Amino acid sequence: MSVDTPKGRVIRTDPTAKSASPDDPPFVAKPPGAPVYYGFPILESSLTDGWKLGVITDPQDPNASDFLDGFVVAPDGSRAGVVWELAVTELSQILGPSPGRWGVFSIPLSRPVHNDDELIGEFRRALPALKELWIKAHDA
């Protein structure tokens, strides 16, 4: 008999982020006025048409190649959460807009991801659809 044990995933934190609490990491105790997803790094090398990709799940984690959490930053600084999944076939909304965030979206991966460059490639592939979602969220 085999038992499926849930796999933990390694997160990547922003070493420059400051916590509002000496006992908690910045993503738990973000400073007043900090944006959603504060404490997680933005991949500056992902800059495309004014858009950037932020990572939560470290793409170098071998347990994360088919399911990763992250976020996107639009040119106006607004943010949306993204869940990259190999098991899904189309982009879909998981959560609607909330304060500081214009939604959370499930995005299909075209292949397993093992590093930042591969994840940036997936981000750029999904960027046209993300731009459309951002426009819809801002027109609403």
Number of C-alpha atoms within 10 A of each C-alpha: 2 4 5 5 6 6 8 9 18 16 17 17 19 17 10 10 17 17 17 15 12 9 9 11 16 23 19 14 17 20 16 7 7 15 15 17 23 21 24 22 19 21 15 11 11 19 15 15 10 11 21 23 25 26 24 23 22 22 26 16 17 14 16 22 22 18 20 26 19 22 26 24 18 18 13 8 12 15 25 25 25 25 22 28 23 17 13 13 12 10 18 13 15 13 14 12 14 10 8 14 20 20 20 21 21 21 26 20 25 16 14 18 25 17 14 17 14 14 24 20 14 19 24 19 13 15 17 10 13 21 13 11 17 16 12 11 14 10 7 5
